[in-house]
């Protein structure tokens, strides 16, 4: 009999692969079924955002930010606009701030629904995926009502918003909150506390706290490791300091704090908190004109600003340098998924190939955000 | 801790390795550091009991002016909740900056990105390759004087 071959095997996962959530290529080195090394290869979706931004005026960059993390356009716009406004030093009407928070939180729900749905899909559970997308559809309908677009909005402007919200939007949003609360429980029953799902995710891909902080991991991925840190609480931007909500962390209810299940469950918890914020904002929203502070010409003085925001996926920052002209001198996007993904090699080693799929899904990456 | 206090502390330890502190520009105050001492400065920032900068929030490469490139570090402390901005200026003729990827793992990919798009060489980086562009791409697109090549592997680039 010929001798058994025991050398390590290198295989490609992606760039075309359903569970890499986009065009990500992972070069896996395998010892049988066990992963010994993961080498991510990025750049398949690189669209030169930062180079483009230098050739645009400040407001013209906003549609480009939409296309970074395309499941999360509102938060991208918000982060960029806050950085520009910091350079300009302008005062924003209170109504605008309220509407921005409502939109950002609705977007967080939509983004988390995709994360949860596709994560279930990764594990082989197709039904929760359909439930999640049905509910996300309702959020998209709200966005469509307010600005006409469903995915890429160009809604948040420097100094204001493109459209004011209507009383109908407020009624519909309240209806949505009432409808959606029980649906979170339903998804939890279908997926989160499902025995098979827990077996697939608990105690897989342990990410210790110190490694997470050192590697710049943020958002639900960081909180899944038990770090109680949310920029909306710790470094409040916009008007987040006015609202009462809890920062959710992985509790180790199943598995261990820092594993895939705990990263996943933080998102399910956070949707409830987002609903709370939206409720409070809708109840206390003041009157005002959403266009009153929009500058005719956005021309900040020379200087620089760096603003960090808590996007659904984590810390999204924009570093903008102005040289006093109409175009930004440099725009650097500190992308969330880019930093989160960088720990994958460290925490995947020693697991099975099938577990790499679950680990990758638990980061909730979007390649538009990584490759920019 | 305020940036002036942190700055004075560093100045005491590193002397000329730390440049000027700028507080007059809008938005964030920042100070300069020597590109050949940044690794030791970072290590001090991370490990000193009263500073504890455990998180590198963002690292950006910048085409600073006609002759210089810059690396900008936005550093944050989860433990003590304070932040600083540090800049390293290097000439375009010899753009070499010490790596900080051994201090903060977050710097690993960010430094590769700065190398890829701006062309800054990080001395001591374990795996300095292009990250967003393909390996055979020529030039560093975020330089202000970058010209788009006419052909890439026989394909016409500008359209």
Interface residues (C-beta under 8 A of the other chain):
Chain A: X42 X43 X46 X48 X50 X51 X86 X87 X89 X211 X213 X214 X215 X216 X227 X229 X234 X235 X300 X301 X302 X303 X304 X305 X306 X308 X315 X317 X319 X321 X330 X332 X334 X338 X339 X342 X343 X371 X372
Chain B: X25 X26 X27 X28 X54 X55 X56 X57 X58 X60 X62 X63 X72 X74 X78 X81 X85 X104 X105 X106 X108 X109 X117 X130 X131 X132 X133 X134 X141 X142
